[in-house]
């Protein structure tokens, strides 16, 4: 029988990583794993420290949105101390890690909606919130926060019913949270080490984007842009071809995108 709760000891016993998750702190309930990870990072927690919550009571999404994290979902944050040159690649790293681990554990084929929403059959199954603190040209810390709808019925929550799905809904059965966490941590470490060794994650990320070639509407602060999502730059920015022909570069921060 699958456990619909996260068992930290089970995760640790099968962990295949060198440093990501070697220190893993589990809370049955927490406001936000990202906030707790920030607190840990400010106190100098080791790189790769992982915070997991059984549920979040004030989960945070991008653009100050609320992220729903009931029991049966995965809420996880990883503390990294990347160099400045790798900062823009963390979006690619996190979304690819989620895509690869969902594929490995379920066989499902997720796609990425720029910049980092993970979709199954057009519905959101996972979201990523990366929060970094900089001092001058140095990165003090980066927190990669990942939420995955695993074993709960997204259709039972009116706020997200029409736009979200979960792994259990797509599979027609529950999915092991432990297996997913182990796979996710292994993928994050593999991609982070590759990045540090000078490899690019750009091509894989670009090729997983469902957005390219589509007509989209992008809201960035007070501005609304419409056009064809033509390409993405190596730093992750979206290149939008507007009706007048001009190519506009849109960076991911504070942006929503609609098909
Ligand atoms: C989004 O799509 O808007 C991003 C959602 C990110 C949610 C995760 S859950 C773990 C971590 N802790 C948080 O409070 N948020 C992120």
Boltz pocket constraint, residues with backbone or C-beta under 6 A from the ligand:
constraints:
  - pocket:
      binder: B
      contacts: [[A, 31], [A, 32], [A, 33], [A, 34], [A, 35], [A, 56], [A, 58], [A, 59], [A, 60], [A, 61], [A, 62], [A, 63], [A, 65], [A, 67], [A, 69], [A, 74], [A, 75], [A, 76], [A, 77], [A, 116], [A, 117], [A, 126], [A, 127], [A, 128], [A, 129], [A, 145], [A, 146], [A, 147], [A, 148]]
      max_distance: 6.0
